[in-house]
Amino acid sequence: MSSLICGSLAFDTITDFPGRFAEHILPDKVHMLNVAFLVPTLRREFGGCAGNIAYGMKLLGGEPRIVAALGADGLDYEVRLDRLNISREHVHVVPTAHTAQAHIITDRDNNQITAFHPGAMSHAHEQPVPANLGANIGIIAPDGRQAMLDHATQMAACGMPFIFDPGQGLPMFDGTELRGFIEQATWVAVNDYEAAMLVERTGWSLHEVAQRVHSVVVTKGALGCDVYEQGKHTHVPGLQAAAVVDPTGCGDAFRAGLLWALEQGWIMADACKLGNVLGACKIASAGPQNYSLNRDEALRRFQSAYGTPPPMRPMD
């Protein structure tokens, strides 16, 4: 079985600010904001939503297939995907652009400020969803605007069930476009801030969104997540991490667990529990793709926190 992951591939430049952003921003001066944060640490990591989700799925033994774009400077990422044995057959290389770049500052309270250059990501729509890929499930993660629109339509046309995960890309779309995504999707996954924006822009409550898909997941970090489906609201408690080191990529780790579990036929509440396991593991390590976990260990952590996990599908 394989999963199709449409989203960004990026290089993340990650820095840590030992203070608090709030202590350096004067609320009555935001109209003339001019601040500089001294960041004593700096590292460059492999990132991007598609890369991060694929990494987590591979740890669980999944077969992720990425549809994305890299720039002329993306050779290191190509080598990494090869080493991870993640297919890049559908990764489009744009020779006239840089690979997408995220510059992230994290303060002591895990608040983040990010500057993002899309680069090759703006050309991701030039790589369409393969018509006969044979994938069982997919996800539309943050990517170039046109790529998200096109890939959702192409997945729906193929009859492939998929998660709509707009993430940081949500502000690019108006209410009509967001309603279109929802009508085509099988599931919707957002954090609590994105959920509020989704409701505001579509004019639909979360229960009304859930009437149009199988379920809606709203993540709330360490507090867990809420699942809306069939007129019901279920809270899935969070999982305490061994350490809180770096939140970058935690949402993508959660979605990796979610996607793998849904591919196994688990109900959404159980899929969220596995997502929590991966998210808690990721936050204890620096960078979005440096945590280490295998499927057996993930299932043991699931059992310790939530009870016996559902069965897996038999191998093909």
SEKE-143714 format. One line per 5 residues: number of its first residue (from 1); their letters; for each residue y negated, z, x negated of N, C-alpha, C. Coordinates in steps of 0.001 Angstrom, whole numbers, plus 500000, padded with zeros to 6 digits. Layout:
NUM> a> Y:Z:X:Y:Z:X:Y:Z:X ~ ... .
END
This chain:
1> mssli> 501195:500000:499157:500000:500000:500000:498761:500000:499126 ~ 497721:499367:499608:496480:499327:498849:495298:499552:499782 ~ 494180:499947:499181:492951:500197:499924:491832:499372:499321 ~ 490991:498830:500174:489874:498003:499730:488611:498852:499704 ~ 487951:498882:498558:486764:499706:498381:485575:498811:498073 .
6> cgsla> 484693:498676:499036:483470:497892:498858:482327:498863:498571 ~ 481704:498728:497430:480628:499631:497062:480140:499344:495663 ~ 479342:500236:495137:478678:500001:493857:479536:500408:492663 ~ 479293:499719:491557:479723:500146:490235:478447:500365:489442 ~ 478325:501496:488780:477060:501818:488116:477303:502677:486888 .
11> fdtit> 476315:502678:486012:476269:503634:484912:475324:504753:485318 ~ 475777:505989:485182:474973:507152:485545:474467:507839:484279 ~ 473163:507958:484161:472573:508766:483102:472231:510115:483731 ~ 472944:511169:483321:472882:512464:483994:472229:513492:483077 ~ 471223:514171:483610:470537:515216:482861:470484:516494:483685 .
16> dfpgr> 470350:517618:482998:470290:518916:483676:468944:519578:483405 ~ 468293:520021:484466:467037:520757:484372:467341:522231:484617 ~ 467110:523115:483649:467522:524510:483812:466686:525312:484801 ~ 465570:524765:485267:464733:525463:486241:464988:524992:487655 ~ 464018:525216:488525:464092:524786:489924:462970:523785:490198 .
21> faehi> 463319:522675:490835:462292:521681:491180:461175:522326:492002 ~ 461564:523191:492942:460590:523770:493874:459501:524558:493149 ~ 459819:525069:491968:458839:525852:491221:457824:524980:490494 ~ 458040:523672:490479:457171:522755:489740:456470:521752:490656 ~ 456694:521880:491943:456075:520966:492906:455203:521781:493847 .
26> lpdkv> 453916:521467:493863:452978:522158:494737:452928:521440:496079 ~ 453331:522112:497155:453409:521435:498460:452103:520779:498898 ~ 450959:521392:498553:449682:520818:498996:449181:519721:498075 ~ 449984:519367:497034:449581:518316:496107:450579:517158:496053 ~ 451473:517083:497039:452497:516028:496980:451902:514634:497101 .
31> hmlnv> 450689:514529:497628:450048:513226:497747:449570:512711:496388 ~ 449562:513572:495369:449155:513170:494025:450155:513741:493008 ~ 451436:513604:493325:452503:514201:492536:452561:513603:491128 ~ 452593:514474:490130:452704:514039:488740:453419:515147:487975 ~ 454737:515062:487896:455527:516119:487279:456440:515542:486206 .
36> aflvp> 456787:516372:485247:457751:516010:484205:458698:517179:484015 ~ 459982:516890:483937:460986:517926:483783:461628:517812:482398 ~ 461620:518884:481651:462270:518907:480349:463774:519060:480557 ~ 464537:518085:480096:465984:518079:480326:466698:518129:478971 ~ 467230:519272:478601:467809:519422:477265:469144:518719:477069 .
41> tlrre> 469819:518349:478157:471103:517660:478026:471010:516265:478628 ~ 471791:515354:478089:471826:513980:478592:473181:513375:478263 ~ 473761:512703:479241:475016:512002:478995:475081:510761:479889 ~ 475819:509779:479459:475995:508540:480222:477423:508487:480720 ~ 477572:508263:482014:478886:508313:482647:479149:507028:483429 .
46> fggca> 480429:506732:483645:480810:505672:484569:480649:506213:485980 ~ 480013:505456:486855:479765:505927:488207:479728:504796:489207 ~ 478926:504992:490244:478908:504061:491368:479942:504490:492395 ~ 479603:504347:493659:480481:504861:494720:481872:504236:494689 ~ 481944:502916:494504:483261:502268:494504:484096:502739:493320 .
51> gniay> 483477:502818:492142:484206:503275:490971:484685:504703:491122 ~ 483823:505563:491662:484190:506977:491825:485309:507163:492843 ~ 485221:506441:493962:486263:506552:494990:487590:506015:494466 ~ 487522:504876:493778:488745:504287:493231:489397:505227:492216 ~ 488587:505891:491396:489115:506838:490407:489893:507953:491098 .
56> gmkll> 489297:508549:492131:489975:509621:492849:491244:509158:493528 ~ 491210:507979:494126:492415:507453:494783:493527:507201:493780 ~ 493151:506718:492594:494163:506435:491573:494839:507719:491116 ~ 494065:508815:491036:494660:510094:490670:495734:510510:491667 ~ 495548:510149:492928:496499:510507:493978:497668:509531:494074 .
61> ggepr> 497648:508512:493232:498720:507526:493256:498446:506355:494162 ~ 497201:506217:494631:496840:505093:495478:496654:503815:494684 ~ 496468:502705:495401:496241:501401:494769:494903:500852:495255 ~ 493813:501368:494713:492499:500892:495146:492176:499508:494608 ~ 491546:498707:495432:491062:497382:495027:489563:497335:495298 .
66> ivaal> 488805:497120:494245:487347:497184:494327:486760:495805:494591 ~ 485806:495763:495526:484965:494582:495721:483550:495012:495362 ~ 483037:494503:494236:481754:494987:493734:481214:493998:492711 ~ 480086:494359:492091:479459:493502:491086:479067:494322:489866 ~ 479262:493734:488687:478798:494274:487415:477809:493305:486792 .
71> gadgl> 476984:493813:485884:476042:492962:485180:476577:492499:483844 ~ 475706:491846:483077:476095:491321:481767:476468:492435:480794 ~ 476001:493652:481057:476285:494798:480200:477476:495615:480700 ~ 478284:495036:481554:479351:495790:482212:480702:495755:481530 ~ 480778:495237:480296:482077:495107:479637:482780:496458:479497 .
76> dyevr> 482023:497507:479157:482644:498821:479018:483311:499261:480315 ~ 482679:498925:481445:483264:499307:482739:484525:498481:483008 ~ 484497:497205:482645:485695:496390:482815:486861:496964:482011 ~ 486571:497364:480773:487618:497955:479931:488141:499242:480560 ~ 487228:500056:481116:487657:501312:481739:488565:501054:482934 .
81> ldrln> 488200:500107:483788:489039:499806:484947:490426:499342:484509 ~ 490461:498541:483449:491757:498090:482931:492590:499276:482435 ~ 491950:500211:481744:492678:501374:481223:493197:502263:482342 ~ 492450:502322:483437:492881:503111:484594:493881:502360:485463 ~ 494142:501104:485117:495030:500241:485904:494500:500061:487326 .
86> isreh> 493174:499893:487431:492517:499581:488697:492120:498112:488672 ~ 492578:497374:489648:492328:495934:489679:490836:495626:489729 ~ 490395:494670:488903:489017:494168:488977:489000:492675:489337 ~ 490070:492258:490000:490182:490856:490405:489012:490432:491273 ~ 488474:491374:492061:487402:491046:492983:486078:491696:492578 .
91> vhvvp> 485945:491947:491269:484683:492437:490719:483913:491246:490168 ~ 482762:491005:490738:481927:489857:490400:481000:490226:489240 ~ 480961:489410:488183:480083:489653:487044:478864:488745:487150 ~ 477682:489351:487128:476415:488620:487245:475775:488573:485859 ~ 475787:487413:485189:475324:487359:483794:473819:487513:483624 .
96> tahta> 473055:487411:484711:471592:487472:484616:471030:488834:485020 ~ 471875:489828:485212:471402:491126:485692:472058:492256:484905 ~ 471413:493409:484923:472017:494625:484403:472980:495189:485448 ~ 473979:495919:484983:474781:496722:485891:473877:497768:486537 ~ 474154:498111:487782:473354:499130:488468:473272:500402:487618 .
101> qahii> 472113:501038:487643:471877:502221:486816:471311:503343:487677 ~ 471902:504529:487565:471371:505719:488235:470930:506726:487183 ~ 469712:507239:487317:469190:508262:486421:469023:509534:487250 ~ 469826:510539:486958:469967:511709:487825:469539:512974:487088 ~ 468659:513741:487728:468271:515056:487216:468787:516101:488211 .
106> tdrdn> 469523:517083:487707:470064:518156:488550:469435:519481:488133 ~ 468879:520232:489103:468284:521524:488752:469322:522645:488876 ~ 468912:523878:488629:469850:524996:488571:470471:525318:489921 ~ 469858:524823:491020:470400:525034:492362:471205:523841:492853 ~ 471503:522909:491942:472250:521689:492243:471490:520738:493159 .
111> nqita> 470176:520888:493252:469344:519853:493861:469241:518697:492874 ~ 469118:517493:493394:469085:516332:492513:467923:515399:492855 ~ 467351:514814:491810:466386:513726:491942:466984:512528:491216 ~ 467055:511396:491903:467704:510215:491350:466774:509007:491405 ~ 466713:508283:490306:466067:506969:490279:467180:505937:490119 .
116> fhpga> 467169:504913:490959:468290:503973:490972:467786:502532:490842 ~ 468335:501816:489862:468053:500388:489699:469277:499609:490162 ~ 469173:498781:491206:470366:498139:491761:470961:497063:490871 ~ 470148:496309:490158:470674:495289:489262:471678:494371:489935 ~ 472855:494261:489310:473888:493344:489806:474361:493697:491201 .
121> mshah> 474176:494930:491606:474594:495351:492941:473956:494484:494025 ~ 472750:493984:493753:472067:493132:494725:472774:491802:494924 ~ 473731:491493:494049:474499:490245:494161:475919:490494:494670 ~ 476217:491716:495077:477599:492049:495455:478096:491220:496630 ~ 477167:490748:497486:477597:489934:498639:478179:488591:498213 .
126> eqpvp> 477942:488196:496952:478481:486922:496470:479995:486992:496269 ~ 480567:488201:496294:482014:488389:496239:482490:488818:497616 ~ 483046:487893:498413:483464:488247:499777:484748:489063:499790 ~ 484997:489693:500908:486269:490381:501118:487380:489341:501181 ~ 488405:489465:500350:489502:488482:500373:490189:488469:501733 .
131> anlga> 490459:487277:502240:490998:487139:503593:492427:487655:503711 ~ 493253:487446:502696:494669:487800:502800:495068:488775:501699 ~ 494278:489824:501533:494530:490767:500457:495740:491648:500733 ~ 496008:491928:502002:497123:492786:502345:496817:494266:502247 ~ 495536:494629:502163:495162:496045:502115:495353:496664:503492 .
136> nigii> 495694:497951:503496:495959:498650:504756:494706:499245:505380 ~ 493718:499530:504541:492552:500281:504988:491404:499994:504027 ~ 490169:500209:504469:489036:499943:503597:487909:500928:503818 ~ 486883:500789:503000:485680:501600:503140:484465:500767:502760 ~ 483412:500889:503542:482115:500313:503200:481271:501459:502671 .
141> apdgr> 481146:501529:501358:480363:502565:500695:479011:501967:500292 ~ 478053:502799:499862:476734:502295:499472:476823:501165:498452 ~ 476053:500107:498709:476111:498882:497916:474820:498120:498180 ~ 474763:496870:497747:473634:496036:498117:473564:495884:499634 ~ 472355:495757:500150:472164:495685:501598:472980:494543:502221 .
146> qamld> 472854:493341:501677:473556:492204:502267:475063:492345:502104 ~ 475485:492937:500989:476918:493139:500771:477502:494062:501826 ~ 476791:495134:502154:477304:496064:503165:477417:495377:504523 ~ 476409:494603:504883:476450:493877:506158:477595:492870:506176 ~ 477683:492059:505123:478693:490993:505085:480104:491563:505004 .
151> hatqm> 480301:492545:504137:481660:493073:503938:482180:493797:505172 ~ 481299:494469:505912:481731:495104:507161:482187:494053:508165 ~ 481408:492985:508287:481776:491900:509208:483087:491259:508793 ~ 483274:491061:507481:484488:490424:506981:485709:491321:507172 ~ 485550:492614:506946:486676:493525:507197:487065:493526:508668 .
156> aacgm> 486059:493597:509522:486332:493597:510962:487028:492304:511377 ~ 486597:491183:510818:487203:489888:511160:488664:489830:510723 ~ 488997:490532:509629:490384:490576:509144:491238:491571:509927 ~ 490595:492351:510803:491324:493374:511541:491666:494588:510707 ~ 490928:494791:509594:491211:495916:508711:490452:497158:509168 .
161> pfifd> 491132:498264:509445:490418:499507:509775:489625:499982:508566 ~ 488393:500454:508790:487596:500886:507646:486665:502030:508010 ~ 486308:502792:506964:485320:503858:507060:483948:503272:506793 ~ 482985:503555:507648:481592:503223:507366:480952:504447:506736 ~ 480591:504318:505469:480036:505419:504683:478703:504962:504095 .
166> pgqgl> 477614:505006:504871:476347:504419:504403:475699:505169:503261 ~ 475923:506479:503169:475386:507258:502065:473905:507028:501835 ~ 473535:506899:500553:472134:506702:500191:471587:505369:500690 ~ 472481:504464:501105:472036:503169:501602:471590:503186:503049 ~ 471778:504299:503732:471468:504355:505161:470015:503971:505478 .
171> pmfdg> 469017:504418:504698:467631:504061:505035:467329:502562:504989 ~ 468212:501760:504400:467967:500312:504339:468142:499632:505689 ~ 468752:500326:506666:469128:499677:507909:468401:500281:509104 ~ 468058:499406:510049:467419:499901:511266:468482:500274:512301 ~ 468034:500715:513454:468958:501185:514477:469934:500132:514943 .
176> telrg> 469455:498903:515120:470328:497826:515583:471431:497551:514571 ~ 471066:497514:513300:472055:497242:512259:473061:498392:512144 ~ 472588:499614:512227:473503:500756:512151:474458:500793:513342 ~ 473950:500463:514507:474836:500390:515676:475886:499298:515483 ~ 475494:498202:514822:476454:497134:514543:477564:497585:513609 .
181> fieqa> 477201:498325:512562:478219:498878:511662:479198:499754:512436 ~ 478647:500629:513262:479477:501588:514000:480434:500865:514943 ~ 479947:499837:515613:480791:499097:516559:481957:498408:515858 ~ 481797:498076:514572:482853:497396:513824:483797:498371:513118 ~ 483303:499579:512825:484062:500522:512008:485146:501233:512807 .
186> twvav> 486065:501857:512076:487099:502695:512676:486736:504168:512555 ~ 486085:504527:511445:485625:505895:511210:484219:505836:510613 ~ 483479:506926:510745:482163:507060:510125:482155:508354:509319 ~ 481634:508294:508080:481528:509480:507235:480108:509578:506687 ~ 479454:510698:506942:478085:510934:506486:477940:512406:506101 .
191> ndyea> 476899:512732:505304:476594:514143:505106:475651:514608:506208 ~ 475283:515880:506208:474512:516389:507336:473111:515790:507422 ~ 472493:515494:506281:471180:514853:506303:471287:513432:506843 ~ 472294:512698:506358:472497:511323:506827:472859:511302:508306 ~ 473589:512310:508765:473950:512383:510180:472698:512467:511045 .
196> amlve> 471734:513296:510613:470488:513424:511375:469728:512099:511405 ~ 469716:511390:510293:469038:510099:510243:469772:509060:511095 ~ 471112:509103:511053:471902:508171:511862:471616:508372:513347 ~ 471560:509609:513780:471257:509921:515177:469856:509449:515542 ~ 468901:509707:514658:467513:509329:514938:467362:507822:515047 .
201> rtgws> 468013:507080:514166:467821:505628:514136:468630:504894:515207 ~ 469822:505385:515511:470636:504690:516518:470275:505103:517937 ~ 469722:506316:518081:469485:506845:519414:470746:507380:520063 ~ 471838:507473:519289:473102:508008:519785:473339:509393:519188 ~ 473840:510320:519983:474276:511603:519440:475567:511393:518645 .
206> lheva> 475956:512399:517873:477201:512275:517120:478406:512122:518049 ~ 478367:512796:519193:479457:512620:520163:479462:511188:520702 ~ 478285:510600:520888:478218:509212:521370:478685:508242:520288 ~ 478371:508515:519035:478906:507691:517954:480429:507795:517935 ~ 480938:509022:518102:482384:509242:518059:483122:508538:519196 .
211> qrvhs> 482419:508242:520295:483047:507506:521392:483328:506051:521014 ~ 482656:505570:519970:482775:504169:519571:483688:503965:518373 ~ 484127:505055:517756:485047:504997:516625:486150:506034:516851 ~ 487094:506080:515957:488160:507082:516096:487625:508478:515826 ~ 486769:508613:514822:486199:509926:514521:484993:509785:513604 .
216> vvvtk> 484143:510802:513644:482970:510909:512779:483125:512172:511951 ~ 482907:512056:510645:482964:513199:509734:481569:513471:509206 ~ 481132:514723:509291:479853:515149:508730:480147:516203:507672 ~ 479894:515866:506415:480185:516793:505323:479007:517738:505096 ~ 479333:518971:504685:478312:519996:504481:478541:520752:503179 .
221> galgc> 479001:520038:502167:479196:520646:500864:480222:521761:500897 ~ 479867:522886:500284:480792:524012:500188:481143:524611:501546 ~ 480334:524306:502565:480599:524832:503905:481696:524056:504626 ~ 482178:522967:504025:483224:522175:504660:482656:520980:505391 ~ 483225:520647:506530:482750:519482:507278:483077:519641:508761 .
226> dvyeq> 482398:518841:509567:482628:518807:511003:483221:517466:511389 ~ 484189:517483:512273:484836:516270:512765:484539:516140:514254 ~ 484048:514976:514642:483764:514679:516047:484707:513570:516483 ~ 485507:513844:517510:486424:512824:518026:486902:513215:519420 ~ 487046:512199:520267:487584:512378:521619:486862:513497:522373 .
231> gkhth> 485551:513552:522205:484767:514558:522910:484878:515954:522351 ~ 485557:516112:521228:485758:517434:520632:485039:517543:519291 ~ 484708:518761:518944:484099:519065:517654:484987:520067:516937 ~ 485451:519714:515730:486316:520587:514942:485662:520847:513600 ~ 485589:522123:513216:485065:522464:511892:486218:522650:510921 .
236> vpglq> 486127:521993:509772:487111:522143:508701:486462:522967:507599 ~ 486949:524170:507327:486298:525025:506325:486367:524430:504927 ~ 485379:524756:504120:485337:524271:502751:486331:525008:501858 ~ 486327:524603:500615:487255:525161:499634:486447:525627:498436 ~ 486602:526868:498040:485836:527391:496917:486281:526752:495612 .
241> aaavv> 485305:526288:494828:485602:525667:493545:485793:526730:492473 ~ 486573:526394:491462:486777:527323:490350:485482:527540:489584 ~ 484617:526521:489564:483316:526606:488907:482425:525542:489508 ~ 481128:525760:489443:480160:524772:489906:479419:524255:488681 ~ 479804:523056:488247:479268:522479:487010:478337:521317:487288 .
246> dptgc> 478756:520383:488148:477972:519167:488367:478357:518573:489719 ~ 477412:518450:490668:477751:517908:491986:477833:516387:492033 ~ 477446:515714:490947:477425:514250:490959:478817:513686:491225 ~ 478949:512905:492293:480213:512272:492625:481118:513088:493517 ~ 480671:514285:493944:481543:515110:494798:481818:514432:496140 .
251> gdafr> 480788:513810:496719:480993:513105:497979:481984:511969:497846 ~ 481946:511278:496713:482890:510178:496493:484308:510703:496281 ~ 484440:511836:495583:485764:512443:495429:486330:512831:496791 ~ 485473:513419:497639:485893:513755:499004:486398:512501:499723 ~ 485668:511401:499604:486044:510169:500309:487316:509558:499744 .
256> agllw> 487567:509767:498465:488835:509304:497884:490008:510004:498558 ~ 489895:511324:498701:490955:512059:499395:491067:511655:500845 ~ 489921:511454:501479:489894:511048:502882:490605:509710:503076 ~ 490255:508744:502240:490808:507391:502377:492305:507381:502116 ~ 492732:508096:501053:494160:508145:500741:494934:508780:501893 .
261> aleqg> 494408:509880:502449:495109:510577:503529:495182:509737:504797 ~ 494103:509050:505128:494124:508180:506308:495125:507040:506121 ~ 495232:506553:504902:496226:505518:504608:497643:506053:504841 ~ 497823:507357:504640:499127:507985:504873:499381:508269:506347 ~ 498375:508042:507185:498537:508289:508610:498200:509699:509042 .
266> wimad> 497529:510490:508173:497153:511850:508533:496037:511837:509571 ~ 495972:512884:510379:494845:513021:511295:493589:513355:510481 ~ 492425:513131:511087:491190:513249:510334:490956:514660:509799 ~ 491261:515692:510573:491034:517058:510098:491822:517335:508824 ~ 493072:516877:508760:493878:517074:507560:493368:516213:506407 .
271> acklg> 492911:515012:506722:492339:514150:505689:491118:514820:505058 ~ 490308:515481:505883:489131:516190:505378:489528:517341:504461 ~ 490614:518008:504776:491079:519109:503924:491442:518594:502532 ~ 492110:517445:502479:492426:516871:501167:491143:516434:500461 ~ 490200:515901:501233:488909:515558:500650:488240:516769:500033 .
276> nvlga> 488328:517913:500707:487759:519146:500163:488434:519548:498857 ~ 489739:519339:498773:490468:519661:497546:489911:518852:496378 ~ 489724:517550:496581:489222:516713:495499:487761:517036:495177 ~ 486962:517289:496207:485568:517623:495972:485421:518902:495165 ~ 486223:519922:495485:486173:521188:494759:486645:521025:493319 .
281> ckias> 487603:520147:493107:488072:519877:491749:486992:519153:490952 ~ 486339:518178:491575:485332:517393:490866:484125:518206:490455 ~ 483640:519086:491334:482409:519817:491043:482575:520767:489853 ~ 483816:521054:489492:484071:521944:488368:484044:521215:487031 ~ 483760:519906:487033:483680:519151:485786:482417:518303:485777 .
286> agpqn> 481938:517984:484588:480719:517191:484437:481029:515703:484602 ~ 480148:514997:485328:480342:513566:485530:481222:513272:486722 ~ 481075:512079:487304:481825:511763:488526:483270:511338:488314 ~ 483655:510981:487069:484996:510464:486845:485704:511151:485677 ~ 485485:512443:485522:486104:513161:484414:487055:514265:484865 .
291> yslnr> 487150:514517:486161:488069:515555:486617:489502:515042:486548 ~ 490425:515976:486418:491831:515627:486255:492655:516297:487352 ~ 493448:515513:488026:494258:516005:489148:495316:514962:489446 ~ 496516:515383:489786:497499:514420:490264:497879:514777:491698 ~ 498662:513930:492312:498975:514110:493727:499715:515420:493990 .
296> dealr> 500682:515741:493156:501440:516973:493374:500540:518194:493296 ~ 499640:518202:492318:498732:519335:492184:497772:519400:493367 ~ 497290:518237:493809:496385:518209:494965:497073:518756:496210 ~ 498337:518392:496407:499066:518883:497581:499369:520373:497479 ~ 499593:520866:496267:499791:522315:496090:498506:523073:496431 .
301> rfqsa> 497362:522531:496000:496089:523180:496317:495817:523115:497817 ~ 496200:522022:498438:496072:521891:499888:496881:522990:500567 ~ 498139:523146:500147:499016:524133:500784:498493:525547:500588 ~ 497979:525838:499399:497457:527166:499124:496252:527496:500004 ~ 495420:526481:500267:494187:526716:501028:494368:526563:502531 .
306> ygtpp> 495214:525603:502949:495250:525228:504365:496624:525276:505010 ~ 497664:525475:504226:499000:525423:504790:499712:524131:504406 ~ 500902:523948:504932:501733:522802:504568:501046:521483:504908 ~ 500919:520572:503928:500293:519281:504214:501214:518382:505026 ~ 500652:517425:505742:501482:516472:506488:502337:515642:505532 .
311> pmrpm> 503393:515024:506051:504239:514202:505191:503534:512909:504777 ~ 503991:512345:503683:503484:511059:503202:504348:509941:503766 ~ 503768:508756:503784:504545:507592:504186:505621:507309:503135 ~ 506790:506805:503548:507801:506422:502544:507293:505255:501694 ~ 507709:505220:500438:507309:504145:499544:507849:502819:500048 .
316> d> 507006:501757:499888:507457:500413:500276:508580:499947:499366 .
END
